[in-house]
Each structure stands twice: as C-alpha cells, then as structure tokens.
Amino acid sequence: MEFTGVYQMQMTWKKWTGIAVLIIFIGYLISVWWSVAPDAIKAQQLKVAEGPQVVGYATTTSLIITMETLLNKRGGWLSNDVTPPSIFMDNMPAFEFGALEQVRDLALIMRKEFSRSQSQSLSDKDLLAAHSKLNIEHTSWLAPSAEGEYKDAIKLLKLYRAKISDTHNQDAQFYARADNLNEWLKEVQKRLGSMSQRLSASVGQDRINTDLAGDSEASQSTPKQASQQIKTNWWKIDDVFYEARGETWALLNFMKAIEIDFADVLRKKNAEVSLQQIIRELEETQQAVWSPVILNGSGFGVVANHSLVMANYISRANAAVIDLTNLLIKG
C-alpha cells in the first residue's frame, strides 16, 4: 500500500509537470506568433477609391491605418496586457511604443501645422481631441484603457478625413506647403537622431560633450563632464532595437503618404528622389530578423550586432531627411 501511494504521487507529480511544460511551450509559440511585425502600408491603400485625390487624404489615412493595424494585428494591443503570455513579452510592446511615438508626432503636426493656414487660425477640434486621446499612457488597462482611447482617436481622424473630402465643407482643410512639411521633418530628424544614438550605444561609446558647441555665450543648468561613457543596459538592447523597428515602420507608412499629398511641392523643389531615398532606407529597417535573439557583437567582431546595422539604416535615412529639408528651404 505504501509503495502504491508513493507511485501514485510520483505519477501525479509527473503529470502536472508535463502539463505545466506543455502550457509554457504553447505560451511560447503564441508569443512568437504575436511577435511577428505587421507589413507596411501599400501606397494604393492611401489613395481615394473613386474620384480625384484629395489633399490630406493620404496622410490622414496613413495615420488611421497605422493605428488600426497596431490595434488589430496578431494578439492586438499588447503593451497593457496583464495576463500571460503577453505580460512576459517585451519585443512587440517596444515595437508598439516606437510606432506610437511617431503617430503622436504626426498627429501633433497635423493639429498645429497641416490643418492651419497661419499662426492665428484655429485648430481643428477633431484633430485636437484625437491628439489628446493618442497621448494616454500606452500601458493603461483600466478605464479608460489605451485601446479604447486609441479607437476613439481613429473615429475622430475619420471625421476629419470626411470633412476635408467634402467639397462643400470649407472649414476643415489640409495645407500641403513646404514650410508645413519642414516642421514635421524637423521632428523626424530629432527622433531618428536620438534612436540612432541609442542603438549605437549597444557596444558602448565614449562621447565628447558637444551640447554647447557653436555658441561661446551658451550655458546650461548643471555642468557636465567633457566626455562620458554611454552604454545601453544589456537587458534593454532588444527593447531599443524593436522600438526602433516600430518607429521606422510607422515612419515608412507616413512617408508613403507624404509622397502623395505633397507631390506638387516635391516636384517644384525637385525633391522626389530625396523622399524616395528615405523610403528605401526605411524599407531596409523592416527586413526579417532571422536570429532568434538580437545579437550584440562588437563593432568588428565575429558575432553580428543587429543594433549597429539598424543604426546604419536609420542614420542614412536621417541624412536623407536633412537633405530633403534643405531642398524644401532652398530649392
């Protein structure tokens, strides 16, 4: 009897261990499936189905589709999930946050620049409300939830798109001008420059302090060292990489829209090729990552460094953005 009891306990322990291993394995497979990044928007999705192309339709649509894709992709919005397996995932939530940052920047510029004719004109009320809702904390899961606010923002963006598509409604406008476009490109430059630096810090860098360079009278709140060692925490390297993937994915969607809405401006400035170069570099950032982990080899070491490869594409895209900005100003 004693032997039978021990045997039954061993079988029960093995059974529950097997079930636990199976659950963990299934959760891992689900997390891998959910971690596949969505495809970029195709240019055809940004054009009016019937009738002439409306100025601003493509840019607004790219913003709408980008957010809808983030909410409806595999697994839905994962950043605020508090249940397994998504609570243990960090790559796709980092991707979502990176894309959301670009969405917020474009929504802000649409509210402040694209929809206004001059500094004294009023902001569009739907864009104002949409931008506010997009700025909710992306990890919020209680009421109001992030998904709920983002869905409301999408509805407001669709209302704005309907207004600018209505030829009888002259109150809502989208102004495709070189100066407006430059305001957005300035924000893009800052984002790409910051992301390139963060990616490059995966191997550690000794950076010289250039904060006050170019102005002998400049000052800052607190003194800083002439140089400092910058290195990304080993646990954060993959998060920074996938955040960059998310930012460049969203930016790629928006650049395709800009190519449509600002076609006349770009043609006049002879800047179409510069924008196409930006799109090409951003497309390279979305190549498949065949390694199961983000490798962090040294710059010229035996093992690859995915962060440095990503930083290379982003830096080249940023250089093309700077060239485009100069063309819009001087062209």
N, C-alpha and C positions, 0 to 999 in steps of 0.2 A: 504493500500500500504506500509506504513511504517513497519507494522508487518510482511508483506511478505518479505520485504527486509532484515530485521533482521534475519528472519527464514532461508532465503537462505544463509546468511553469516554464520550462525551457522552450517548449513549443509555442507557448503564448508570447514569450519574450521575442522569439524569432519572428513570429507572425507580425507583431506590432512594429518591430524594427524594419521588416520588409515593407510594410505599409507606409511607414514614415519615409523610407528611402524612395519609394515609388512616388509619393506626394512631392518630395523635394525635386525629383527628376522631372516630373510633369511641370512643376512650377518653373524649373529652369528652362524647359522647352518653350513654355508660354512667354517667359521674359525675353528669350532670344527672338521669338516671333514678333513680339511687340516692339523690339528694339530696331527693327528694320525701318530706315528713314523713308518718308514719302517721296514720291517723284516730284520734280519741279513742275511748275505750271507750263503748259504749252501756249505759245503765242496765240493760237487760234481760240483758246478759251477766253481771251481778253477782248475779243472783237464783238461788235454788235451783230447779233444773228441776222437781223433784217434791217435794211435801211442804211443810211450813211453813218460812219463812225462819229460818235460824239466825243468831243474833247473832255477828258477826265474820266471817261467810262472805263478805260483800260486800267488806269491807276487805282480807281476805287474798286474795281472788280478784283484786281490782284490782291488788294488788302482783304477783301471779303473771302476769296477762295483760300488764301493763306491761313486765315483763322479757322475757316470751316475744315480745312484739311487737318489742322492741329487737333481740332476737337473730335473729328470723325475717323482719324487714322486707326490703325490696329491698337486696340487697348484704350482708345480715347485719350482724354487728357490725364496724364499720369502724375503730374507734379504734385497734386494734392491728395493722391490716394493714400489711405492709411491701412490698407489690407494687403496681405501677400497676394501675388509675388511682387506687385509694383512698389510696395513700400521698401523693398530691398534693391530696387533698380535706381541707378543714378545717371546712366548714359542718356536715355531718352528724355528724362526730366531736364537734363542740362541742354539737350537739343531744343526742347520746347522753350526754355527760358531764353536762349540765344535768339531764336526766331521771334519771340515776343518782344524783345528789346528793339528789334528792327521795326516791328509792327507799331510799337509805341512811338518811335521816332517819326515814321511816315505819317501816322495819324496826327501827330503834333504839327508837322509842317503843313499838312492839308488844312488843318484848322487855322493856322497862323498865316500861311502864305498862299497856297494854291487856291483857296476859296475866297480870298480877299483881293480887291483891286488896289487898295492903298492902305497906309497905316491907320487912317481914320475910319475905315469901313468896319462894319460889324462882322463878327464871326458867325458862321452858320450854326444854328442851335443844335442840329442833329450831329454835326461833327464835334461840337463842344461836348455833348453828352456822351458820344461814342468814345472820345479820347479819355474822358473821366472814367468810364467803365473799364476800359482796357488797362487802366493803371491800378486795379485792385491787385492785392498780393496774389501771385500765381500759385501759392501753396494753400490758399484759403479753401477749406472744405465745408465749414459750417455756413449757415445763412448770413450774408449772401455768399454763395460758392463762386469760385473762379469761373467754372463753366457757365453758370447762369448769367453772370455779368458779361462774359465774352459773347454769349448768344444774343444778349440784348444789344451789345455794340454792333454786331453783324446786322441786326434788324435796322438799326439807325443808319448804318452805312448804306444799306439797300434803299432806305428812304431818300438819302442824299443823292444816290445814283439815279433814282427815279426822277427827282426834281431837275437835275441837270440834263436829263434825257428828254424832258418835256419842253418843247419849243415855245409853249405858251407861258411857261414859268420863267421869268427873268430875274427873280430874286436870288435863286441859287446858281452859282457859277463856279467854273474851274478855269483858272487863268494859266495857260501854258506859256510862260515867259522865261527868258534866260535867267533873269535875276531870281525868280522864284525857284527855279531848278537848282541854282547855285546854293541857295540856302539849305536845301536838303542834302546836296553833295558835301557841304561842309560838315554836316552831322555824320555822313557816311565816312568821311575821312577820319574823323575822331574815333569812330567805332572800330574801323579796320586797323588804324594805327595802334590803338590800345590792345586789340586782340592779337596782332602780330607780335607785340612786345611780350604779352603773357605766354604765348606759345613758345617764343624763343627762350623764355626763362626756364623751360623744361630741363635744360642742361646746366643752368646757372650762368649768370653773366656778371662781369664787373663793369657797372655802368657809371660813366662820368656824369656828374650833375650839370645839366645844361638848362636848368629851369629859368635862369635869369640871363641867359646868353643873348647878346644883341642890344642890351639896354644897360648902360653903365649906372643909371639912376634907379633901376628897378630894385624892389625889395620884396621880402616875403615874411609871413607871420613868424615862423620859427626857423632858425638856421638848420641847414642840412650838411652832411658830410660831402666832401669834394667827389667822392666815389663811394659806391656801395654794392654789395653782392646781392643780386636778385636771383632767387631760385624758387620755382614752383614746388610746393609740397608734393611728395611722391604720390600721396593718396588723391591729389586733385588733378593730376596730369590728364587722366582720361576725361574728367569733367570739363576741363578747359578745352580739350580737343573737340568734344561733342557740342559744347556751347558754340564754338567757332563754326562747326558744321551747320548748326541751326541758324546762326546769323547769316552765313553766306547762302544758305538755302533760301531764306526769306528774301534776302537782297537780290538774289538771282531772279526771283519772281517779279520783284518790283522793277528791276532794270529792264526786263522784257516789256513791262507796261510803259515805262518812260519812253522806250524806243518808239512806241505807237503814239502816245499822247503828245510828245514833244518832237515829232518827226519834222515839222516845219522849222522849228528853232534849230534843231541839229543840222538840218540841211543848209540853212542860211549860214551857220557858223562852220560848215564843212567838218562837223564833229561826229558824223555817223560811225566812222571807223573806230574812233576812240571808245564809243559806247559798246560797239561790238567786241572790242578787245576786253573790256571789263566783263562782259557776259561770258566770253570764252574762258577767262581766268576763273571766274566763279563756278563755271561748269566743272572745271578740273577739281575743285574742292569737294565735289559730290561723288567722286569715284568710289567704287566699292572698297571697303577695308577688308582684306582677306585674312588678316591676322585676327585670332580670337581675342587678343588683348592689344592695347595701344602700347607699342614698343617705345622705349626711351633710351636708345643707344646714344653714345657720344657723337659729336658732330661728324667725325671722320672714322668712326669705329666700325666694328664688324657688324653689329646689330643696327637695324634701321631706327630712325627716330621720326615717328609719324607727326609729331608736333612741329618739327622743323620743316617737314615737307609742306604741311598745311600753312605754316607761316610764310613760306616762299610764295605760294599761290596768292595768299592774302596781300602780301607786300606788293606783288606785281599788280594785283587788282587796284590797290590803293594808289600806286604810281599812275595807273591809267585814269583813275578818278581825278587825281591832281591835274593831269594833262587836260582832261575834259573841262575841268573848272577854269583853267587858264584860257582855253579856247572860247568858252562862253563869255569870258570877261573881255578878251582882246580880239576875238575872231571877227 
